[in-house]
Amino acid sequence: MSLRVSGNNSLNIQSLYQMMGTLQAAQRANVAKLNQSVNPVSKVSRKQSGSAQYTDTLKYVQEYGKDMSELKLSASKLQMGSSSNVFSSIDMKSSDSSVVQVDKAFRPKEGTSISLEVEALAQAQQNKSQSVNASDKAADGSSMNFEVASARGRSVQVNVSEVNRDGSKKTNEQMYQEAADQINSSRSLGVSASVAKENGKVSLVLTSQKTGESNGFQVQGQMGSAAGAETAAVQGENARYTVTQDGKTSSRTSESNRISLDYGRVDATLKGTGSVQVNAGVDSEKIVSAVKDLAKNYNNTTDLLKENAARGRGTQDQYNSFSRPIADDRTLKAVGIRYDKSGRMQVDEKALRKALTDDFEGTKDILGGQFGLADRVAQRADSAMSTSSGRLVEEDVSSRMDRNQEDVFSSFRYLSDFSGSGPYSLGNYFTVGLMLNTLG
């Protein structure tokens, strides 16, 4: 674990360890003395011992720092001044996902534009037998004895008798199911069999497990009641499409509808025939996710401040600040944000996506520009992190301790002094708190 200490801090790393020792020693020395009950603080519903109150107060200070840090981080994802802001995240988009769907892009270059003309999709071969009444008894001479052979040299022999062992006739559906089971028992064949049932009639369906011309199969022999299954109802075909990029056009084929574009940087799936553009652009879904994350963390932080406002003037002042809207209703509405009746920030994803589509630059400026919503949230988090920790919990420290408790609660004076020099110091103190929890 490393601690970041700014150059103008009045305490150095050695002071941190001294403070850790003081806090631990003070807590151990006074546990036995602090059996006197004290009044509850804020949301604590029952009386606590001095030691329990100390732990509760320290826990709040640590949670305060954690929430403020998470809020600052979520705001930075939307700030244009941040190198990792979501507005700089480039992704590949299809103009018509019913023709081409972009599955994954690997570091696409800004300005990349690809035109596709999809002429045919890759298809799997399918053979289908005649349809017969499912419950009818098998006709005389309907026994099956045929072979299914794949183009890759695998084969399976299908043998289905029209009669049961006791000499009774099987039903058509029973025969088809037995044939399907025998075919499916050969997993390496590359052909799947099923029994299709519709309006009381059944048929045996054989389908290649992979698309493309080279993944076909042949059926030959005594078909019996499965007559028709020896002929392909749908031929296996390769996908055919044309790609234009950087002024060059090339015709391509693929056994699969999963294809690669932009010299291997884009994985896509062909979904239908037609023309489509695949262009590099900002990933709007990441923006929507970042805005939702900002609202969630802002609400969580405001709730924490509200629940603990009685602990000190510092907490109360921060709650007053956070409970004020970050912008006027008109500005918030323009990017799909509003406050509900309880004062919690809500994000209308549909409205936000529409704003990003209709006026991307304007929406980006409202959310992440200078003095935008993210900037204002970050400023509130900065102000909160620079607030003296002594002010945050002064009521806990001053009005709910007696002289026997004073040496325990005096540790918060270290926190107050240490945090006074800025947010880095406060963050270091929170780290110390986590170290103490680990040591305890």
Secondary structure by P-SEA (a helix, b strand, c coil): cbbbbcccccccaaaaaaaaaaaaaaaaaccccccccccccccccccccaaaaaaaaaaaaaaaaaaaaaaaaaaaaaccccccccccbbbbbbcccccbbbcccccccccbbbbbbbcccbbbbbbbccccccccccccccbbbbbbbcccccbbbbbbbccccccccccaaaaaaaaaaaaaccccccbbbbbbbcccbbbbbbbbcccccccccccccccccccccccccccbbbbbbbbbcccbbbbbcccccccccccccbbbbbccbbbbbbbbbccaaaaaaaaaaaaaaaaaaaaaaaacccccaaaaaaaaaaacccccaaaaaaacccccccbbbbbaaaaaaaaaaacaaaaaaaccccccaaaaaaaaaaaaaacccccccccccccccccccccccaaaaaaaaaacccaaaaaaaaaaaaaaaaac
